Amino acid sequence: MINKHFRNIKKDNNTIVDNNSLRIVILGCITIVVALISMSILSMIITSNAVLNKLKTSDLQNMARSISVFVEGKIDKALDISVLLANDPTVVEWIQKEEQSRLEGEIVQVKMAELVNDFEYDVCFLTSAVTNHYWSYSSVDKEFVLLDTVTQTDSSDMWFFETLKMKKKYDINIDHNKELNDTYVWINTLVGDINQPLAVSGVGMNLSKVINQLIEDEEENEINNDILLVDGEGQIYLSKKPEYLEKSLTEYLPGNLVQEILRTNNLESKFDIADYETPQGEYFDIAYKKIKNTDWNLIVQIPRADSLGFLKAIIINTIISCILIILIIVLLFYFISNKIANPYKRALLLNEELEEKVKERTKELVEKNNRIKDSIEYAKMIQQTILPSSYDMGKCLKEYFIIYEPRDIVGGDFYWLKSHSKGYLVIVGDCTGHGVPGALMATAVNAMLNHVVDGICNDNPAVILYELDRLLKQSFKMNHNEKFISDGVDLGIIYIEEHKVIFSGANISVFVVDGNKIDEIKGNNCTIDYISEQQDKVFENYEIAYKQGVTLYMVTDGLIEQPGGEKGYPFGRRRFTNLIEAASKLEMDIQSSYILNTIKEYADEQIIRDDLTLLGFRL
């Protein structure tokens, strides 16, 4: 009756909590959601405007200015070098002597070659107003040659005669070569008095290479902008986008913006800034100015979506933050409303405290179980260290495979290998039991094997079995006054040296496969154990004819005795003999998976009853 009454009170209280707290929670949530959404929208607008303003007043200016400084710096350097060449006394004297002085001609040749080779210009030229000879040194031919004799009757030579009349020291021309699809800067400098010049000298520089170098650098830095080089008529000659080349700027930019760009006389380092929207609804921010001493324009544009791209991450983070804040506030409101609307809360928590104690006890049991499991896993690591490594196995056995699957995390089966100057021993063992007891026994036997092989005998399997049996009795000190214990170890030992194979076993056989012939050599029908009253056992050696290509297999009883099939019978020696006969025709690295899959298919839904170990190797 009391428990029934208590449950009724709890049910009534839950109704009270729901009716009273629901209104508070809903009202509070609506208020907070509206406030957070309003705050988020406002902060996004403010942030977007601030970023856009910084882009136009600072970031885009700096980006464009760095590009302009790079391009105009190259041109200014070419101009300085051209003026130095024009003012060189040797050049002036050589021209005055009508290019007849061989020594001065060689000096001029060296100077022009240095300008091209050292400063990576495409061409350096010198055209005499005395002889009308056009001398040139190019980066392609690497030769100082008389390229032409200019005449006023040739329209292609009129640039020279017009330059002589320009009445200023230098002139800069940017010209697009359609045949080469490249844009060049030509620096034409008057030699001597600008009113009566002796010659025109200067350098030619491939401006396309300069701009393309900038484009490659920015692509490596993943800067998503475009650099445009536009002539005085709005024709595009350089761009990251191949479809823009040799097209009019009016095809891609609004007409009024193109007119502003072409009319600009801005020669300062600061760029003019503008923006425009494409028919597809994309916004671009653009910076433009005249290249100094030319009528060409340098334009840098960047998609606004890239400039404001990081705002997407801010929006996502803001949404996540809003959701988390709403959840926290909902929980807080619900907790407060519970405390106010439900005076019986403390009584109702009693049952929850009892459940919490049950959870704590369960957690303790899980932790203890995990500690035990961790200890066994560590034991597995220790057991793995006493097994020979694949490197050690591979040094002695050129072709081999191992199936080693303990029933539990650790097991009583093991394999063992040791070599010395004359030969090597290969051993497969099966200690009584599995799991932790079997693993402890396997570790002890492993240590005893090392003692026997290192200190007593390392080339006679029968003697090794006898000494191991004696040492096992001596170590565990069993006698007739103590409780009978039948624990022990089954062992198979193969000793191999040059052209000799010897086998001896205690309850373990060796299967010898030679072509289509298969023989089982059984070991002695006794085990190595602790029982001291049993008479000394006799172990026999069996010599196996050494023949290349013969395959030897040693297996523990877990694999042969594994139940399965329709009636749950053991796998058996006959099936195992047929299995290894079929497997021996395969490559060694395939045999292990073939044999193991066959065993597991036979076992089907039967659990693995014992540790599984099989060692096969080819002579």
C-alpha positions as CSV (number, residue, x, y, z in Angstrom):
1,M,0.0,0.0,0.0
2,I,2.8,2.4,0.9
3,N,4.7,1.7,-2.3
4,K,1.5,2.1,-4.3
5,H,0.8,5.4,-2.6
6,F,4.3,6.6,-3.3
7,R,4.0,5.8,-6.9
8,N,0.8,7.7,-7.1
9,I,2.4,10.7,-5.5
10,K,5.2,10.6,-8.0
11,K,2.8,10.4,-10.9
12,D,0.9,13.4,-9.6
13,N,4.1,15.4,-9.0
14,N,5.3,14.7,-12.5
15,T,2.0,16.1,-13.8
16,I,2.5,19.2,-11.7
17,V,6.1,19.6,-12.9
18,D,4.9,19.3,-16.5
19,N,2.1,21.8,-16.3
20,N,4.0,24.5,-14.4
21,S,7.5,24.2,-15.9
22,L,6.4,23.8,-19.5
23,R,5.1,27.4,-19.7
24,I,8.3,28.8,-18.1
25,V,10.6,26.7,-20.4
26,I,8.7,27.7,-23.6
27,L,8.6,31.4,-22.7
28,G,12.3,31.4,-21.7
29,C,13.4,29.5,-24.8
30,I,11.4,31.8,-27.2
31,T,13.0,34.9,-25.5
32,I,16.5,33.5,-25.7
33,V,16.2,32.2,-29.3
34,V,14.9,35.6,-30.5
35,A,17.7,37.4,-28.7
36,L,20.4,35.0,-30.0
37,I,19.2,35.1,-33.6
38,S,19.0,38.9,-33.5
39,M,22.5,39.2,-32.0
40,S,23.9,36.7,-34.5
41,I,22.4,38.5,-37.5
42,L,23.6,41.9,-36.3
43,S,27.1,40.6,-35.5
44,M,27.3,39.0,-39.0
45,I,26.3,42.3,-40.7
46,I,28.8,44.3,-38.6
47,T,31.6,41.7,-39.2
48,S,30.9,41.5,-43.0
49,N,30.9,45.3,-43.4
50,A,34.1,45.6,-41.4
51,V,35.8,42.9,-43.4
52,L,34.7,44.4,-46.7
53,N,35.9,47.9,-45.6
54,K,39.3,46.5,-44.6
55,L,39.5,44.7,-47.9
56,K,38.9,47.8,-49.9
57,T,41.0,50.2,-47.8
58,S,43.9,47.9,-46.9
59,D,44.1,44.3,-48.0
60,L,43.3,44.9,-51.7
61,Q,45.5,48.0,-51.8
62,N,48.4,46.1,-50.3
63,M,48.0,43.1,-52.6
64,A,47.7,45.4,-55.7
65,R,50.6,47.6,-54.6
66,S,52.9,44.6,-54.1
67,I,52.1,43.5,-57.7
68,S,52.6,47.0,-59.0
69,V,55.9,47.5,-57.2
70,F,57.1,44.2,-58.7
71,V,56.1,45.0,-62.3
72,E,57.1,48.7,-62.2
73,G,60.3,47.9,-60.4
74,K,61.3,45.6,-63.3
75,I,60.5,48.4,-65.8
76,D,62.4,51.1,-63.7
77,K,65.4,48.9,-63.5
78,A,65.4,48.3,-67.2
79,L,65.1,52.1,-67.7
80,D,68.1,52.8,-65.5
81,I,70.2,50.3,-67.3
82,S,69.1,51.6,-70.7
83,V,70.1,55.2,-69.6
84,L,73.5,53.9,-68.4
85,L,74.1,52.3,-71.7
86,A,73.1,55.4,-73.6
87,N,75.4,57.6,-71.5
88,D,78.4,55.2,-71.7
89,P,81.4,57.1,-73.3
90,T,82.5,54.0,-75.1
91,V,79.1,53.6,-76.8
92,V,79.1,57.4,-77.8
93,E,82.7,57.2,-79.1
94,W,82.0,54.0,-81.1
95,I,78.9,55.6,-82.7
96,Q,80.8,58.8,-83.5
97,K,83.6,56.8,-85.2
98,E,80.9,55.1,-87.4
99,E,81.5,51.8,-85.7
100,Q,84.9,51.4,-87.2
101,S,86.8,51.0,-84.0
102,R,87.2,47.2,-83.4
103,L,88.3,47.5,-79.8
104,E,85.5,49.8,-78.8
105,G,83.0,47.6,-80.8
106,E,84.1,44.6,-78.7
107,I,83.7,46.6,-75.5
108,V,80.1,47.6,-76.6
109,Q,79.4,44.0,-77.4
110,V,80.5,42.8,-74.0
111,K,78.5,45.5,-72.2
112,M,75.3,44.6,-74.2
113,A,75.9,40.8,-73.6
114,E,76.3,41.5,-69.8
115,L,73.0,43.4,-69.7
116,V,71.1,40.5,-71.4
117,N,72.8,37.7,-69.5
118,D,73.1,39.2,-66.0
119,F,69.7,40.9,-65.9
120,E,67.8,38.3,-67.9
121,Y,66.5,40.7,-70.6
122,D,65.4,39.3,-73.9
123,V,67.3,41.7,-76.1
124,C,69.6,44.7,-76.0
125,F,69.8,46.9,-79.1
126,L,71.8,49.9,-80.4
127,T,70.7,51.8,-83.6
128,S,73.0,54.4,-85.0
129,A,71.7,57.7,-86.5
130,V,75.1,58.1,-88.2
131,T,75.2,54.8,-90.1
132,N,71.5,53.6,-89.6
133,H,72.9,50.3,-88.5
134,Y,70.7,48.2,-86.1
135,W,72.9,46.2,-83.7
136,S,71.3,43.6,-81.4
137,Y,72.3,41.0,-78.7
138,S,69.4,38.6,-77.8
139,S,69.1,36.0,-75.1
140,V,68.2,33.4,-77.8
141,D,71.1,33.7,-80.2
142,K,73.7,34.9,-77.7
143,E,75.4,36.8,-80.5
144,F,76.2,40.5,-81.2
145,V,75.0,41.0,-84.7
146,L,74.2,43.7,-87.2
147,L,70.5,42.9,-87.6
148,D,69.4,45.5,-90.1
149,T,70.0,48.9,-91.7
150,V,67.0,51.1,-91.0
151,T,65.5,53.3,-93.7
152,Q,62.7,55.9,-93.8
153,T,61.1,54.0,-96.7
154,D,60.5,50.9,-94.5
155,S,57.3,51.5,-92.4
156,S,58.6,49.0,-89.8
157,D,61.6,51.2,-89.2
158,M,59.6,54.4,-88.6
159,W,59.8,53.9,-84.8
160,F,63.5,54.7,-84.9
161,F,63.1,58.0,-86.8
162,E,60.1,59.1,-84.6
163,T,62.2,58.3,-81.5
164,L,65.0,60.6,-82.7
165,K,62.5,63.4,-82.8
166,M,60.9,62.9,-79.4
167,K,63.1,65.5,-77.7
168,K,63.3,63.6,-74.4
169,K,65.8,61.2,-73.0
170,Y,63.7,58.0,-73.1
171,D,60.4,56.5,-74.1
172,I,58.7,53.3,-72.8
173,N,56.6,51.2,-75.1
174,I,54.5,48.1,-74.3
175,D,53.8,46.1,-77.4
176,H,52.0,42.7,-77.9
177,N,53.6,40.3,-80.3
178,K,50.7,38.3,-81.9
179,E,53.1,35.8,-83.5
180,L,54.8,35.0,-80.2
181,N,51.6,35.6,-78.1
182,D,53.8,37.6,-75.6
183,T,53.8,41.2,-74.4
184,Y,57.1,43.1,-74.4
185,V,58.4,46.3,-72.8
186,W,60.8,48.3,-75.0
187,I,62.9,51.0,-73.4
188,N,64.1,53.5,-76.1
189,T,66.9,55.8,-74.9
190,L,68.6,58.6,-76.9
191,V,72.4,58.5,-77.1
192,G,74.0,61.9,-76.9
193,D,72.2,65.3,-77.1
194,I,68.5,64.8,-77.2
195,N,68.2,67.6,-79.8
196,Q,70.8,65.9,-82.1
197,P,71.0,62.3,-80.9
198,L,73.7,60.0,-82.2
199,A,71.7,56.8,-81.7
200,V,68.8,55.0,-80.0
201,S,69.7,52.3,-77.5
202,G,67.8,50.2,-75.0
203,V,66.5,46.8,-73.8
204,G,63.5,44.7,-74.6
205,M,61.9,42.7,-71.7
206,N,59.2,40.0,-72.0
207,L,56.5,41.4,-69.6
208,S,54.5,38.2,-70.0
209,K,57.2,36.3,-68.1
210,V,57.2,38.9,-65.3
211,I,53.4,38.7,-64.9
212,N,53.3,34.9,-65.2
213,Q,56.0,34.7,-62.5
214,L,53.6,36.6,-60.2
215,I,50.7,34.4,-61.2
216,E,52.7,31.2,-60.4
217,D,53.8,32.5,-57.1
218,E,50.2,33.4,-56.1
219,E,48.9,30.0,-57.3
220,E,51.5,28.3,-55.1
221,N,50.2,30.4,-52.2
222,E,46.6,29.6,-53.2
223,I,45.7,33.3,-53.7
224,N,42.5,33.3,-55.8
225,N,42.8,36.6,-57.6
226,D,43.4,37.7,-61.2
227,I,46.0,40.0,-62.6
228,L,45.1,41.7,-65.9
229,L,47.3,43.7,-68.2
230,V,45.2,46.0,-70.5
231,D,46.3,48.3,-73.2
232,G,45.0,51.9,-73.7
233,E,42.1,50.7,-75.8
234,G,40.9,48.1,-73.2
235,Q,42.3,45.0,-74.9
236,I,43.4,42.3,-72.4
237,Y,46.8,40.8,-73.1
238,L,47.6,39.1,-69.8
239,S,45.3,37.2,-67.4
240,K,45.2,34.0,-65.3
241,K,42.1,33.0,-67.3
242,P,43.0,32.0,-70.9
243,E,39.5,32.9,-72.1
244,Y,40.2,36.6,-71.3
245,L,43.2,36.9,-73.6
246,E,42.9,39.3,-76.6
247,K,39.3,40.1,-75.6
248,S,38.0,43.5,-74.8
249,L,37.6,44.5,-71.1
250,T,34.0,45.5,-71.9
251,E,33.1,41.8,-72.4
252,Y,33.6,41.1,-68.7
253,L,33.3,44.4,-66.8
254,P,30.5,47.0,-66.8
255,G,30.9,49.6,-69.5
256,N,31.0,52.6,-67.0
257,L,33.7,50.8,-65.0
258,V,35.8,50.2,-68.1
259,Q,35.6,53.9,-69.1
260,E,36.8,54.9,-65.6
261,I,39.7,52.5,-65.9
262,L,40.8,53.7,-69.3
263,R,40.4,57.4,-68.3
264,T,42.4,57.1,-65.1
265,N,45.6,59.0,-65.0
266,N,46.6,57.7,-61.6
267,L,50.4,57.2,-61.6
268,E,50.7,57.1,-57.8
269,S,51.5,54.0,-55.9
270,K,47.9,54.0,-54.6
271,F,45.3,52.1,-56.6
272,D,41.8,53.2,-57.5
273,I,39.3,50.8,-55.9
274,A,35.9,49.7,-57.4
275,D,33.5,46.7,-57.4
276,Y,31.0,45.2,-59.8
277,E,28.4,42.4,-60.0
278,T,28.5,39.8,-62.8
279,P,25.2,38.7,-64.6
280,Q,25.5,35.5,-62.5
281,G,25.3,37.5,-59.3
282,E,28.9,37.2,-58.3
283,Y,30.6,40.2,-56.7
284,F,34.2,41.2,-57.5
285,D,36.4,43.8,-55.9
286,I,38.9,45.5,-58.3
287,A,42.0,47.7,-58.0
288,Y,43.5,49.5,-61.0
289,K,46.1,52.1,-62.0
290,K,48.2,53.2,-65.0
291,I,51.6,51.6,-65.3
292,K,54.1,54.4,-64.9
293,N,55.3,56.1,-68.1
294,T,52.9,54.1,-70.3
295,D,49.2,54.1,-71.3
296,W,48.7,50.5,-70.2
297,N,46.7,49.6,-67.1
298,L,47.4,47.1,-64.4
299,I,44.2,45.5,-62.9
300,V,43.9,43.2,-59.9
301,Q,40.5,41.7,-59.0
302,I,39.4,39.2,-56.4
303,P,36.1,37.4,-55.8
304,R,34.3,38.8,-52.8
305,A,33.1,35.3,-51.9
306,D,36.8,34.4,-51.3
307,S,37.4,37.5,-49.2
308,L,34.4,36.7,-47.0
309,G,34.7,32.9,-47.1
310,F,35.8,32.7,-43.5
311,L,32.5,34.1,-42.5
312,K,30.9,30.8,-43.3
313,A,32.9,29.1,-40.5
314,I,31.8,32.0,-38.2
315,I,28.2,31.4,-39.2
316,I,28.5,27.6,-38.5
317,N,30.2,28.2,-35.2
318,T,27.6,30.8,-34.2
319,I,24.7,28.4,-35.0
320,I,26.4,25.6,-33.0
321,S,27.0,28.0,-30.1
322,C,23.3,29.1,-30.2
323,I,22.1,25.6,-30.1
324,L,24.3,24.7,-27.2
325,I,23.3,27.9,-25.3
326,I,19.6,27.1,-25.9
327,L,20.1,23.6,-24.6
328,I,21.9,24.8,-21.5
329,I,19.2,27.4,-20.8
330,V,16.4,24.9,-21.3
331,L,18.0,22.5,-18.9
332,L,18.6,25.4,-16.4
333,F,15.0,26.6,-16.7
334,Y,13.7,23.0,-16.3
335,F,15.8,22.5,-13.2
336,I,14.6,25.7,-11.6
337,S,11.0,25.1,-12.4
338,N,11.2,21.7,-10.9
339,K,12.6,23.0,-7.7
340,I,9.8,25.7,-7.5
341,A,6.8,23.7,-8.7
342,N,7.5,20.3,-7.0
343,P,7.9,20.4,-3.1
344,Y,8.1,16.5,-3.0
345,K,11.3,16.4,-5.2
346,R,13.6,15.2,-2.4
347,A,11.3,12.3,-1.6
348,L,11.1,11.3,-5.3
349,L,14.9,11.3,-5.6
350,L,15.3,8.5,-3.2
351,N,14.5,5.9,-5.8
352,E,17.0,7.6,-8.2
353,E,19.7,7.5,-5.6
354,L,19.2,3.7,-5.1
355,E,19.5,3.3,-8.9
356,E,22.6,5.3,-8.9
357,K,24.2,3.0,-6.3
358,V,23.4,0.1,-8.5
359,K,25.0,1.8,-11.4
360,E,28.1,2.5,-9.3
361,R,28.4,-1.2,-8.2
362,T,28.0,-2.2,-11.9
363,K,30.7,0.3,-12.9
364,E,33.0,-1.2,-10.2
365,L,32.4,-4.7,-11.6
366,V,33.1,-3.5,-15.1
367,E,36.3,-1.7,-14.0
368,K,37.5,-4.9,-12.2
369,N,36.7,-6.9,-15.3
370,N,38.6,-4.5,-17.5
371,R,41.6,-4.6,-15.2
372,I,41.6,-8.4,-15.4
373,K,41.3,-8.2,-19.2
374,D,44.2,-5.7,-19.3
375,S,46.4,-8.0,-17.2
376,I,45.6,-10.9,-19.6
377,E,46.4,-8.7,-22.6
378,Y,49.7,-7.8,-21.0
379,A,50.3,-11.5,-20.4
380,K,49.7,-12.0,-24.1
381,M,52.4,-9.4,-24.9
382,I,54.8,-11.3,-22.6
383,Q,53.9,-14.6,-24.2
384,Q,54.5,-13.1,-27.7
385,T,58.0,-12.1,-26.6
386,I,59.1,-15.8,-26.0
387,L,57.9,-16.9,-29.4
388,P,60.5,-16.6,-32.2
389,S,60.2,-13.5,-34.4
390,S,59.4,-13.8,-38.1
391,Y,62.9,-12.5,-38.8
392,D,64.5,-15.4,-36.8
393,M,62.2,-17.9,-38.4
394,G,63.0,-16.6,-41.8
395,K,66.7,-16.9,-41.3
396,C,66.4,-20.7,-40.8
397,L,63.2,-21.6,-42.7
398,K,63.2,-20.1,-46.1
399,E,59.6,-21.2,-46.8
400,Y,57.3,-21.6,-43.9
401,F,54.0,-20.7,-42.3
402,I,52.5,-20.7,-38.8
403,I,49.0,-21.0,-37.6
404,Y,48.9,-19.9,-34.0
405,E,45.5,-19.1,-32.5
406,P,45.1,-19.5,-28.8
407,R,41.5,-20.3,-27.7
408,D,41.6,-17.5,-25.2
409,I,43.8,-14.3,-25.2
410,V,46.7,-16.5,-24.1
411,G,47.2,-20.2,-24.4
412,G,49.3,-23.3,-23.7
413,D,50.5,-23.9,-27.3
414,F,53.8,-22.5,-28.4
415,Y,56.4,-22.9,-31.1
416,W,60.2,-22.6,-30.6
417,L,63.3,-22.2,-32.7
418,K,67.0,-22.0,-32.0
419,S,70.0,-22.2,-34.3
420,H,73.7,-22.8,-33.7
421,S,76.8,-23.2,-35.9
422,K,75.9,-26.7,-37.2
423,G,72.1,-26.6,-37.5
424,Y,68.9,-25.6,-35.9
425,L,66.0,-26.9,-33.8
426,V,62.3,-26.5,-34.6
427,I,59.8,-27.3,-31.8
428,V,56.0,-27.3,-31.4
429,G,54.6,-27.8,-27.9
430,D,51.2,-28.2,-26.3
431,C,51.0,-27.6,-22.6
432,T,48.1,-29.0,-20.6
433,G,45.2,-26.5,-20.4
434,H,44.6,-23.2,-22.1
435,G,44.1,-19.6,-21.0
436,V,46.3,-18.3,-18.2
437,P,47.3,-21.7,-16.7
438,G,48.4,-23.0,-20.1
439,A,50.3,-19.8,-20.8
440,L,52.2,-20.0,-17.4
441,M,53.1,-23.6,-18.2
442,A,54.3,-22.7,-21.7
443,T,56.5,-19.9,-20.3
444,A,58.1,-22.3,-17.8
445,V,58.7,-25.0,-20.5
446,N,60.2,-22.4,-22.8
447,A,62.7,-21.4,-20.1
448,M,63.6,-25.1,-19.4
449,L,64.1,-25.7,-23.2
450,N,66.6,-22.8,-23.3
451,H,68.4,-24.3,-20.3
452,V,68.6,-27.8,-21.9
453,V,69.6,-26.6,-25.4
454,D,72.2,-24.1,-24.2
455,G,73.7,-26.2,-21.5
456,I,73.2,-29.9,-22.1
457,C,72.3,-30.9,-25.7
458,N,71.5,-29.0,-28.9
459,D,71.5,-31.7,-31.7
460,N,69.7,-34.7,-30.4
461,P,65.9,-34.4,-30.1
462,A,65.4,-37.6,-28.0
463,V,68.0,-36.5,-25.4
464,I,66.4,-33.0,-25.3
465,L,63.0,-34.6,-24.5
466,Y,64.5,-36.8,-21.8
467,E,66.4,-33.9,-20.2
468,L,63.3,-31.8,-20.3
469,D,61.2,-34.5,-18.7
470,R,63.8,-34.9,-15.9
471,L,64.1,-31.1,-15.4
472,L,60.3,-30.7,-15.2
473,K,60.1,-33.4,-12.4
474,Q,63.0,-31.8,-10.6
475,S,61.6,-28.3,-10.9
476,F,58.1,-29.0,-9.6
477,K,59.3,-31.7,-7.1
478,M,56.2,-34.0,-7.3
479,N,56.3,-37.3,-5.2
480,H,53.9,-40.0,-4.1
481,N,52.9,-38.1,-0.9
482,E,51.5,-35.2,-2.8
483,K,48.2,-35.0,-4.7
484,F,48.3,-36.6,-8.2
485,I,48.6,-34.0,-11.0
486,S,48.6,-35.0,-14.6
487,D,49.6,-31.7,-16.1
488,G,52.4,-31.8,-18.6
489,V,53.5,-30.9,-22.2
490,D,53.3,-32.7,-25.6
491,L,56.3,-31.8,-27.7
492,G,57.6,-32.4,-31.2
493,I,61.3,-31.6,-32.0
494,I,63.0,-31.5,-35.4
495,Y,66.7,-31.1,-35.7
496,I,68.1,-30.0,-39.1
497,E,71.6,-29.7,-40.2
498,E,73.2,-30.0,-43.6
499,H,71.5,-33.0,-45.4
500,K,70.2,-34.5,-42.1
501,V,66.8,-34.3,-40.5
502,I,66.1,-35.9,-37.1
503,F,62.7,-36.0,-35.4
504,S,61.6,-37.1,-31.9
505,G,58.2,-36.5,-30.3
506,A,56.2,-36.9,-27.1
507,N,52.6,-37.4,-28.3
508,I,53.2,-35.2,-31.3
509,S,53.8,-36.5,-34.9
510,V,55.4,-35.0,-37.9
511,F,53.7,-35.3,-41.3
512,V,56.2,-35.6,-44.3
513,V,54.8,-34.7,-47.7
514,D,57.0,-35.6,-50.7
515,G,55.1,-34.9,-53.9
516,N,52.0,-37.1,-53.8
517,K,53.4,-39.2,-51.0
518,I,52.5,-38.4,-47.3
519,D,53.9,-40.2,-44.2
520,E,53.1,-39.6,-40.6
521,I,56.0,-40.3,-38.2
522,K,54.5,-40.6,-34.7
523,G,56.4,-39.6,-31.6
524,N,56.5,-41.8,-28.5
525,N,53.2,-42.4,-26.9
526,C,54.0,-40.6,-23.6
527,T,53.9,-37.1,-22.4
528,I,56.4,-35.0,-20.4
529,D,54.9,-34.4,-17.0
530,Y,55.6,-34.0,-13.3
531,I,54.9,-37.5,-12.1
532,S,58.1,-38.7,-10.3
533,E,57.1,-42.3,-9.6
534,Q,56.7,-43.1,-13.3
535,Q,59.8,-44.9,-14.7
536,D,62.2,-43.0,-16.8
537,K,60.7,-42.6,-20.3
538,V,62.5,-43.6,-23.5
539,F,62.3,-41.3,-26.4
540,E,63.4,-42.4,-29.9
541,N,65.0,-40.4,-32.8
542,Y,63.6,-40.9,-36.3
543,E,65.8,-39.8,-39.2
544,I,64.0,-38.3,-42.2
545,A,65.7,-38.4,-45.6
546,Y,66.8,-34.9,-46.5
547,K,65.3,-33.9,-49.9
548,Q,64.7,-30.4,-51.3
549,G,61.0,-29.6,-51.8
550,V,59.9,-32.0,-49.0
551,T,57.4,-30.3,-46.7
552,L,57.2,-31.1,-42.9
553,Y,54.2,-30.3,-40.7
554,M,53.9,-30.5,-36.9
555,V,50.4,-29.9,-35.3
556,T,49.0,-29.9,-31.8
557,D,45.9,-31.9,-30.9
558,G,43.6,-28.8,-30.7
559,L,43.3,-28.7,-34.5
560,I,42.8,-32.4,-35.1
561,E,40.3,-32.8,-32.3
562,Q,38.2,-29.7,-33.2
563,P,34.6,-30.9,-33.4
564,G,32.3,-29.9,-36.3
565,G,30.4,-31.1,-39.2
566,E,26.8,-32.2,-39.1
567,K,27.3,-34.7,-36.2
568,G,29.9,-32.8,-34.3
569,Y,32.7,-35.3,-34.8
570,P,36.3,-34.3,-34.4
571,F,38.2,-33.2,-37.5
572,G,40.4,-36.3,-37.2
573,R,43.8,-37.4,-38.5
574,R,42.4,-38.7,-41.8
575,R,40.8,-35.4,-42.7
576,F,43.9,-33.6,-41.6
577,T,46.2,-35.8,-43.7
578,N,44.0,-35.2,-46.8
579,L,44.0,-31.5,-46.0
580,I,47.8,-31.0,-45.8
581,E,48.2,-33.2,-48.9
582,A,46.0,-30.8,-50.8
583,A,47.6,-27.7,-49.2
584,S,51.2,-28.9,-49.9
585,K,50.6,-28.2,-53.6
586,L,50.0,-24.5,-52.8
587,E,52.6,-21.7,-52.1
588,M,53.6,-21.7,-48.5
589,D,52.2,-18.2,-47.8
590,I,48.7,-19.4,-49.1
591,Q,48.7,-22.7,-47.2
592,S,48.0,-21.2,-43.7
593,S,44.8,-19.3,-44.8
594,Y,43.6,-22.4,-46.8
595,I,44.1,-24.8,-43.9
596,L,42.6,-22.4,-41.3
597,N,39.6,-21.6,-43.4
598,T,38.9,-25.3,-44.0
599,I,39.1,-26.0,-40.2
600,K,36.7,-23.1,-39.4
601,E,34.3,-24.1,-42.1
602,Y,34.2,-27.6,-40.6
603,A,33.7,-26.2,-37.1
604,D,30.9,-24.0,-38.4
605,E,28.9,-22.9,-35.3
606,Q,30.9,-25.1,-32.9
607,I,33.1,-23.1,-30.5
608,I,36.9,-23.5,-30.8
609,R,37.6,-26.0,-28.0
610,D,41.4,-25.7,-27.7
611,D,44.4,-23.8,-28.8
612,L,45.3,-24.2,-32.6
613,T,48.9,-24.5,-33.7
614,L,50.3,-25.8,-36.9
615,L,53.9,-25.3,-38.2
616,G,54.8,-26.1,-41.8
617,F,58.0,-25.6,-43.6
618,R,59.8,-26.8,-46.8
619,L,63.3,-28.1,-47.0
